[in-house]
Amino acid sequence: MRKETQCVHSGTIKDEKMGGINTPIFTSSAFGYLDRDDISYPRYFNTPNQKAVVEKLCALEGAEDGVLFSSGMAAISTTILAFAGAGEHVVMMDELYGGTHAFATDEFKRLGIDYTFAATDAESVCSAVKENTKLVVIESPTNPLLSVIDIQKVAAFARKHHLVTVIDNTFATPINQNPLKLGIDVVVHSGTKYLGGHSDLCCGVSVTTHEKADRIRSVARHLGGSLNAMTCYLLERSLKTLAVRVERQTKNARNIAHFLEEHPTVRRVHYPGLPGCKGSMIAKSQMHGFGAMLSFELDDAIVNAARFVKKLRLIKPAVSLGGIETTICSPAVTSHAKLSAAERQRIGVTDSLLRLSVGIEQVDDLLEDMQAGLNC
Ligand SMILES: Cc1ncc(COP(=O)(O)O)c(C=O)c1O
């Protein structure tokens, strides 16, 4: 099946009893154990609704197996702890999502895990590897600067040195990028974003091989963080439209990126689909589409970023991203607020940087809203 079809059909559990065409919602947290090989329990990550969603996501990412979590951070933290422990070293990119960055800086020392933040390029990531490195964690495109790293290069180097690689594929989505096919070991997503797609649920997922999924599941059983049946069902329903949503959002984002690039009040646009953007050639070689996230810096001397956001009528100032509605935020005071001002400055998250999550609206309405805001 092609992706659009996988979105609709993969993983669906037949409703044998009533003949309904959707996966039924199995609300039980207590399941019989007699005459069964596998005991089902929500925190064992193996209930019917969890399995249905995992199967769909595995089909979309080209994975053998996966684990569904109650948040993106549960997926990321559990996956990292499954492959790195005390006395071991993790290489991470310094542009990782703020929450992942903060997980390392706030918790690793106490856990005895050594780490290095490397710049967002394959050479820097590979040269940060040490004798005791076990894990490499990357993200591409990054939140919020849309930087792109050569995934294949990192994966090949890590494989040669027997390191596990993890990528956060949230911004790209399985529709626009499939890192397992580029040699990465584990793909994680904040399903709260595009997979859910309607800004009404929180979840995360790790997809990989059977062997690595077993390892992640065994740590996950200790840490908890499983997803309930109702949210699994909502997620499964949302995933049926993932391909059409992301296709439309990507098209809208491309139009807006070009509009902003031409606009005299805009200093810089970060979008991997713009030929002038750093990393655009790599993005072209490893992404099927450039996604629906972009960020831009206004020329402070002409338009104040905070005032511009307040002038918008249709585009909502909101945290999170990936919903069907277009939202805007200032990463310096939201996703990256936990970083010090010096760290933000170093990686380029300036106070005038704005991040746009483009929705499925008619693009002319979005452009008119932005134009009106920029004119003020
Ligand atoms: C790229 C990325 N990864 C991970 C996360 C964490 O996901 P969650 O908020 O679902 O825990 C986020 C949240 O904003 C994100 O943007």
The ligand as an SDF file (V2000), in Angstrom:
LIG
                    3D

 16 16  0  0  0  0  0  0  0  0999 V2000
   10.2200   18.5400   17.8420 C   0  0  0  0  0  0  0  0  0  0  0  0
    9.5480   18.1700   19.1280 C   0  0  0  0  0  0  0  0  0  0  0  0
    9.8770   17.0280   19.7230 N   0  0  0  0  0  0  0  0  0  0  0  0
    9.3050   16.6480   20.8860 C   0  0  0  0  0  0  0  0  0  0  0  0
    8.3780   17.4490   21.5250 C   0  0  0  0  0  0  0  0  0  0  0  0
    7.7780   17.0040   22.8330 C   0  0  0  0  0  0  0  0  0  0  0  0
    6.5030   16.4920   22.6300 O   0  0  0  0  0  0  0  0  0  0  0  0
    5.3350   16.4800   23.7440 P   0  0  0  0  0  0  0  0  0  0  0  0
    5.0190   17.8960   24.0510 O   0  0  0  0  0  0  0  0  0  0  0  0
    4.2490   15.7190   23.0610 O   0  0  0  0  0  0  0  0  0  0  0  0
    5.8820   15.7790   24.9270 O   0  0  0  0  0  0  0  0  0  0  0  0
    8.0040   18.6460   20.9300 C   0  0  0  0  0  0  0  0  0  0  0  0
    7.0140   19.5290   21.5860 C   0  0  0  0  0  0  0  0  0  0  0  0
    6.8310   20.6570   21.2390 O   0  0  0  0  0  0  0  0  0  0  0  0
    8.6070   19.0140   19.7000 C   0  0  0  0  0  0  0  0  0  0  0  0
    8.2990   20.1850   19.0960 O   0  0  0  0  0  0  0  0  0  0  0  0
  1  2  1  0
  2  3  1  0
  2 15  2  0
  3  4  2  0
  4  5  1  0
  5  6  1  0
  5 12  2  0
  6  7  1  0
  7  8  1  0
  8  9  2  0
  8 10  1  0
  8 11  1  0
 12 13  1  0
 12 15  1  0
 13 14  2  0
 15 16  1  0
M  END
$$$$
